[in-house]
């Protein structure tokens, strides 16, 4: 994808109190979505 294309990355990621590892600041899905967004020059939409 080039910078002139239009794309959006939509995702849900849970941060905060995590049963398995305790308190996390950023969820795993957001980390991957940020990476995809950078590679595709797209905007992020999340809740």
C-alpha positions in Angstrom: 0.0 0.0 0.0 1.2 3.5 -0.7 0.5 6.7 1.3 -2.2 7.8 -1.1 -4.4 4.7 -0.5 -7.2 4.7 2.0 -7.2 2.1 4.7 -8.2 1.7 8.3 -7.3 -0.8 11.0 -10.2 -1.5 13.3 -9.6 -3.5 16.5 -10.4 -4.1 20.1 -7.6 -4.6 22.7 -7.9 -5.2 26.4 -5.4 -3.4 28.6 -5.4 -3.0 32.4 -6.0 -5.9 34.8 -5.1 -9.2 33.1 -5.8 -12.5 34.9 -2.7 -14.3 33.5 0.0 -11.6 33.8 -1.3 -8.8 36.1 -1.7 -5.2 35.0 -0.7 -4.4 31.4 -0.6 -0.9 29.8 -1.1 -2.0 26.2 -2.9 -5.1 24.9 -1.3 -7.4 22.5 -3.8 -6.7 19.7 -3.0 -2.9 19.9 0.7 -3.7 19.5 0.0 -5.7 16.3 -2.5 -3.1 15.1 0.1 -0.3 15.5 2.6 -2.4 13.5 0.0 -3.0 10.7 -1.0 0.6 10.6 2.6 1.7 10.2 3.2 -0.8 7.4 0.1 0.2 5.5 0.0 3.9 6.2 -3.5 3.5 7.6 -5.4 5.1 10.5 -6.3 3.3 13.7 -9.9 3.0 15.0 -10.3 1.4 18.4 -12.4 1.4 21.5 
